[in-house]
Amino acid sequence: MASMILGDYGAEVIKVENPKMGDETRTWGPPFLEKDGEKESAYFLCLNRNKKSVTVNIKDPRGQAILHDLTAKSDVFIANFPSGKLKKYCLDWDYLKVINDKLVYVNISGYGQKGPYAQRPAYDLIMEGESGLTNLISRLGNSKVPLTAGLPVSDIFTALYAHGAVMAGLIQRNATGKGVYMEISLFESQLSALTNYASNVLIDEKKESLKELDNSSHHPTLTPYQPFPAKGEVYFNIAALNNGQFEKLCKVLGHPEWCEDSRFKDNRTRTENRNVLIYLITEETRKKSVDYWIDELNKVGVPCGKINTIEEALKHPQIGPCRMIQTLNHSKLGSIKLIGPAVKVENYEKEAIPPPFLGQDTNFVLKQLLNKTDAELEALHEEEVI
């Protein structure tokens, strides 16, 4: 995902894959998009726009030589392997920095490059559990069975940190003229994303904040900041974080006197008296429809919103103006719809490249960048180097 974001910004991204099976996410389905005997998983398609697929056998010294030659012409090398694994393929930082002393090398792993878990393989699910996120979600949902986020949040957080690290690395490289080595792990990224929950545990010696986790959809330190039921027990979200917003909320609910109540004078007292306040608000919100409350609260500037299904979210009125759904023409699968990039850059319009099929660009890249001849490429294919 990190390289996809960089591709959205205009980088030429070369995705190196195993010649026999490719990126394993190609097989992560159903669902698959299938046409004329060709198929790709929806999972792979959503993470691989704006990339070229080059297949190289990194176990073969000739394959390693190809990657060395590509590295010599590259600005950034992003690796995603357990600690030390790339060293035996001569693709580690110590080896590649000799080939390209201006290289920005980003080393992504499960647990980091040091420590007792450094050699362990890891996926998002494992990191959710190890970081405390699974326990947090399960307690909030009052579930005896562990609950996960449902999204690959550890992967997403790591990718966002990694793409930012690449940008910072390029700035440093341009300032110093020297390459940069950077480490990022799923564990560190997910732990860092715990933000206020981890901070509460570190600072609250009495662990009072932890008691608020069980069977709760409210925020541990902000009130009111949670879903509320409207008429028909249809829920919507209200986030009145400051005194001004709370005052407006009280007026819309028909109770301006709550603002003068000493129990609700600021966020601290509202949080300390949360149970009473939430009961009072709920008694009012149940009287009218979600649409009524959304309209009235938005009129006065109180943040609120519906709780949509994914299908509803993909039909949201903001989808069009934000250009969040792309239709791309895949060379084998035809027209495909994908979520577009979150960042839009003014005066920069780049037509997105559809996710590649396995090895789609191998010959093109090796010809263009390494001046390989047709005969050389044919031999490399026959000998399963590429």
Secondary structure as GFF3:
##gff-version 3
##sequence-region A 1 386
A	DSSP	alpha_helix	2	8	.	.	.	ID=ss1
A	DSSP	beta_strand	14	17	.	.	.	ID=ss2
A	DSSP	three_ten_helix	24	27	.	.	.	ID=ss3
A	DSSP	beta_strand	32	35	.	.	.	ID=ss4
A	DSSP	beta_strand	38	41	.	.	.	ID=ss5
A	DSSP	alpha_helix	42	45	.	.	.	ID=ss6
A	DSSP	beta_strand	52	55	.	.	.	ID=ss7
A	DSSP	alpha_helix	61	72	.	.	.	ID=ss8
A	DSSP	beta_strand	76	80	.	.	.	ID=ss9
A	DSSP	three_ten_helix	85	89	.	.	.	ID=ss10
A	DSSP	alpha_helix	93	99	.	.	.	ID=ss11
A	DSSP	beta_strand	104	109	.	.	.	ID=ss12
A	DSSP	alpha_helix	124	131	.	.	.	ID=ss13
A	DSSP	alpha_helix	133	140	.	.	.	ID=ss14
A	DSSP	alpha_helix	153	176	.	.	.	ID=ss15
A	DSSP	beta_strand	180	185	.	.	.	ID=ss16
A	DSSP	alpha_helix	186	192	.	.	.	ID=ss17
A	DSSP	alpha_helix	195	203	.	.	.	ID=ss18
A	DSSP	three_ten_helix	208	212	.	.	.	ID=ss19
A	DSSP	beta_strand	225	229	.	.	.	ID=ss20
A	DSSP	beta_strand	235	239	.	.	.	ID=ss21
A	DSSP	alpha_helix	243	252	.	.	.	ID=ss22
A	DSSP	three_ten_helix	256	260	.	.	.	ID=ss23
A	DSSP	three_ten_helix	262	264	.	.	.	ID=ss24
A	DSSP	alpha_helix	267	272	.	.	.	ID=ss25
A	DSSP	alpha_helix	274	285	.	.	.	ID=ss26
A	DSSP	alpha_helix	290	300	.	.	.	ID=ss27
A	DSSP	beta_strand	304	306	.	.	.	ID=ss28
A	DSSP	alpha_helix	310	313	.	.	.	ID=ss29
A	DSSP	alpha_helix	319	322	.	.	.	ID=ss30
A	DSSP	beta_strand	325	330	.	.	.	ID=ss31
A	DSSP	beta_strand	334	339	.	.	.	ID=ss32
A	DSSP	alpha_helix	362	370	.	.	.	ID=ss33
A	DSSP	alpha_helix	374	382	.	.	.	ID=ss34
###
